Amino acid sequence: MLEPVKKLYENKGPKVVEALTKRHFEAYYVSDKAAAVKKILEIIPKNHSVAWGGTMTMDELGLKEQLKASGYALIDRDTGSTPQEREQIMHKALSCGSFIMSSNAITEDGQLFNIDGKGNRVAALIYGPENVIIIAGMNKVVKDMDEAYARVRNYAAPANAQRFDIDTPCKKTGECFNCMSASTICAQFVQTRICKPAGRIKVVLIGEELGI
């Protein structure tokens, strides 16, 4: 990462954390991936079962391996041998102790914005798991909700459609068509402006560029 970008993140990150805290999130800024993993393991109670949504950031941190090594009970949908088993595991994840996900965008004034296709990720964010842990690189931070919407529709959604090989117009062109496809990954739009109950959602903001 270029040094000026790193300095920008170091200056902006704590301000975003302050904004998140004012909205009753429990928020942290860490400088790099190693510090992020350490902080995440600190804030997950040892007696919690742990599940997660589809997140590149978690893979980039090597977090699944760290959770296994730390002895947590994991609810991993990828262990399902059939689509039906996978679906059952995803339902079970909604009552886990700690659910890990990223956020498609975080505004400078401390709001989260997420778009989901199936809805399991935003369902866990809104209600169910005792704790939700948001892990996000500083590249996810945007000025306001207008920029959050634009980032997700015009960049993150088409990129994720390609990543998951989903048959949508944006997968083919890289541009959002505001489609009505049954395969769309833009079915659910969730703006989280306040963390309620206070402290349930923990945000670990990382001073690197991670995820889409």
HUGI-V287374 format. One record per residue. N is the residue number from 1. RES is the residue in three letters. PHI is phi in whole degrees, 0 to 359 (none if undefined). Layout:
# HUGI-V287374
n = [N,N]
res = [RES,RES]
phi = [PHI,PHI]
This chain:
# HUGI-V287374
n = [1,2,3,4,5,6,7,8,9,10,11,12,13,14,15,16,17,18,19,20,21,22,23,24,25,26,27,28,29,30,31,32,33,34,35,36,37,38,39,40,41,42,43,44,45,46,47,48,49,50,51,52,53,54,55,56,57,58,59,60,61,62,63,64,65,66,67,68,69,70,71,72,73,74,75,76,77,78,79,80,81,82,83,84,85,86,87,88,89,90,91,92,93,94,95,96,97,98,99,100,101,102,103,104,105,106,107,108,109,110,111,112,113,114,115,116,117,118,119,120,121,122,123,124,125,126,127,128,129,130,131,132,133,134,135,136,137,138,139,140,141,142,143,144,145,146,147,148,149,150,151,152,153,154,155,156,157,158,159,160,161,162,163,164,165,166,167,168,169,170,171,172,173,174,175,176,177,178,179,180,181,182,183,184,185,186,187,188,189,190,191,192,193,194,195,196,197,198,199,200,201,202,203,204,205,206,207,208,209,210,211,212]
res = [MET,LEU,GLU,PRO,VAL,LYS,LYS,LEU,TYR,GLU,ASN,LYS,GLY,PRO,LYS,VAL,VAL,GLU,ALA,LEU,THR,LYS,ARG,HIS,PHE,GLU,ALA,TYR,TYR,VAL,SER,ASP,LYS,ALA,ALA,ALA,VAL,LYS,LYS,ILE,LEU,GLU,ILE,ILE,PRO,LYS,ASN,HIS,SER,VAL,ALA,TRP,GLY,GLY,THR,MET,THR,MET,ASP,GLU,LEU,GLY,LEU,LYS,GLU,GLN,LEU,LYS,ALA,SER,GLY,TYR,ALA,LEU,ILE,ASP,ARG,ASP,THR,GLY,SER,THR,PRO,GLN,GLU,ARG,GLU,GLN,ILE,MET,HIS,LYS,ALA,LEU,SER,CYS,GLY,SER,PHE,ILE,MET,SER,SER,ASN,ALA,ILE,THR,GLU,ASP,GLY,GLN,LEU,PHE,ASN,ILE,ASP,GLY,LYS,GLY,ASN,ARG,VAL,ALA,ALA,LEU,ILE,TYR,GLY,PRO,GLU,ASN,VAL,ILE,ILE,ILE,ALA,GLY,MET,ASN,LYS,VAL,VAL,LYS,ASP,MET,ASP,GLU,ALA,TYR,ALA,ARG,VAL,ARG,ASN,TYR,ALA,ALA,PRO,ALA,ASN,ALA,GLN,ARG,PHE,ASP,ILE,ASP,THR,PRO,CYS,LYS,LYS,THR,GLY,GLU,CYS,PHE,ASN,CYS,MET,SER,ALA,SER,THR,ILE,CYS,ALA,GLN,PHE,VAL,GLN,THR,ARG,ILE,CYS,LYS,PRO,ALA,GLY,ARG,ILE,LYS,VAL,VAL,LEU,ILE,GLY,GLU,GLU,LEU,GLY,ILE]
phi = [none,296,301,299,292,301,295,301,296,295,280,279,307,299,292,293,300,298,295,297,297,297,264,76,281,264,234,221,246,233,278,207,295,298,294,295,300,300,294,298,293,290,263,263,302,296,271,275,283,231,227,205,268,289,221,297,301,298,294,294,277,66,287,300,295,293,294,299,295,273,85,287,281,257,249,247,298,288,276,290,272,225,303,292,295,299,296,299,294,295,293,298,299,289,239,285,287,227,249,252,205,257,235,296,201,228,276,298,267,89,248,258,226,222,242,220,268,288,103,296,291,286,298,294,300,283,196,131,303,297,235,238,245,267,245,210,286,295,294,275,279,230,294,207,294,297,291,298,299,296,298,288,290,263,232,294,296,300,295,289,299,290,298,266,56,266,279,231,303,292,296,281,248,80,236,284,251,51,287,250,300,296,265,306,259,245,270,241,245,230,256,252,265,218,274,219,292,304,84,296,264,257,245,252,266,246,283,220,263,227,70,255]
